[in-house]
Amino acid sequence: MFYVYLLRSKTFPGQHYIGFTRDLRKRVAVHNAGGSVHTSKYKPWDLIGYHAFADERRAREFEHYLKSGSG
């Protein structure tokens, strides 16, 4: 499965992050451990929601749509 997920910072609730992964639990753990340059300064994070896809292309298109400002 492929996942598009939404995180919200616990420390800075106005900060959100949208991402894509094949292993959701591991990816959230990496964000919370500071292992991502884009999210480390706003850790820790809560997983707000996610969508699961069987098709990688559809998942990446959905992530792009959400990040485009239209989503």
Summary of the structure (lengths in Angstrom):
residues: 71
radius of gyration: 11.8
end to end distance: 21.6
largest distance: 33.7
contacts: 185
relative contact order: 0.29
helix: 34%
strand: 32%
